Amino acid sequence: MGYGFHNFLYTIAFAAVVFVSCLHQYSDAAKVHDGDDQQLSDVSLGNSKVGGCDFFQGSWVRDDAYPLYDTSICPFIEREFDCLKNGRPDKLYLKYKWKPTACELPRFDGRDFLRRYKGKKILFVGDSLSLNQWQSLACMLHASVPQTNFTISRTNGVSTFTIPEYDISVKLDRNAFLVDIVKEKIGRVLKLDSIKHGDAWKGYDMLIFNTWHWWLHKGSKQPWDYIQEGNNIQKYMDRLVVFNKGLTTWGKWVDSSVDPTTTKVFFQGISPTHYK
């Protein structure tokens, strides 16, 4: 369909804190202003640049205007992800933002975001990194219009946050591998070349994927018993090889199933280990 994701699977890696600001930067660069025929030909998220700015080159800087929302009053943060409620005594870490060397990322403006994405459907797909992103975006939008009605629901593993006034929905599909895990007679089978559940990801205006941590789990935390590719079924395989094959399948699914003229696709990259 034109994305070519399986040719550069590791080139798009948005840090969690930077992600929504990058959406703003992309929207600023890509939108066409009334009466302005100027072509913005230097927009390229595939190599992490918009308007010539490399998002990866920069540093963390203090900004006392942060944080963008108060976790104590946001109803979407799960207890295990709320550092303050879990007893973290310091708050300085909440005052930092990512600053690219060559440009300023625009400060997140929830009302502006809601206007730009009015009537749009956004879907996060992945593990706890996607969960954190979904919760954080929902909290920032809620904080920007605190008096506006919202709905939140969970059906068949998909969590949905909506603001009816703006007809916007932000959803989360908890899917740690993107490819299929199927229960069969021999046990749980990780199918490296199958994404049968991908139909549920179609029809969105924006898709944000991630996967990584669960590919490395072993022992009782390993969620599969066998690995299958084609007709070949194995008990063990090098984890990085398995990850590469699974992510290649995902990339090919994007190329064949997503229309880039109607849907933006992001891959978030890999987060640090966040469990003991």
Residue, then its C-alpha position, 0 to 999 in steps of 0.5 A: m500500500g506504500y508504507g514499505f515498513h518491512n524495509f525499515l522496521y527499526t528506523i521509527a522509534f518515538a520516545a514516550v514523552v516525545f510522541v504526542s508533541c511529534l504528532h503536533q509537529y507533524s500536523d503543523a508541517a503536513k497541513v495545508h493552510d488556506g490560501d497557501d500553496q507552498q509545498l512542504s516537501d521535507v516532511s519525513l517521519g520515517n527518518s525522524k525528521v520534520g522540517g529538517c529537525d532530527f528529533f533524536q538529537g537533543s537533551w532533557v531540559r527542565d520546564d517548570a510548567y510541567p507536568l501536563y496533567d495531575t495523576s491524582i485527579c486523572p481517572f485513567i491511570e492504573r495504580e501500578f503505573d502511578c509513581l506518586k500513589n506508590g510512594r515515590p517521594d520526589k517530583l522533580y522527574l515530572k518537570y523535564k521535557w525532551k528538547p531537540t537540538a535544532c528545534e522546539l517541539p510545540r507544547f501539547d495543547g489539548r484543545d488544539f489537538l481535539r480541534r485538529y482530530k475532531g471526528k478521528k479514530i486513534l488506536f494504540v496496539g501493543d504492550s504496557l508501553s502502549l497502555n502508558q501512552w493511551q492513559s497519558l493521552a487520555c489524561m492530557l485530553h481530559a485535563s484540557v477540557p475537564q468539564t466536557n463529558f467523556t466515556i470510557s469502556r472496555t470490550n473484548g480486550v479493547s479500551t476506548f476513551t471518547i469525548p462525544e463533543y469532538d467525536i474523537s475516540v482513542k482506543l487501546d488494544r493490548n497485544a504484546f506480540l502483534v502476531d498471533i498466539v493460538k491455543e492448539k492441542i500441543g499448547r500455545v503456539l506463537k505464529l510468526d507469519s500470521i496476523k488474523h486479528g489484524d482486521a480489527w485494526k482497519g478503519y482508523d485514522m491513526l495507528i500506533f504500534n509497539t512490541w518488545h519486552w514479552w519476546l524475551h520472557k522465559g520460564s513461567k512468564q513465557p506466554w507460548d509453548y511453541i513457535q511456528e513459521g509456515n509448517n515448521i514448529q519449534k520449541y526453541m529459537d533465538r529470541l532476536v530472530v523470532f522478534n525479527k520474523g514477527l516484526t517483519t510479518w507486521g511490517k508486511w501487514v501494514d504494507s498490504s492492509v493500510d492505505p497511507t493516504t487515509t491512515k497514519v502509522f507509527f511504531q514507538g520503538i522500545s522502552p526501558t525495562h520497567y519491572k523487577 
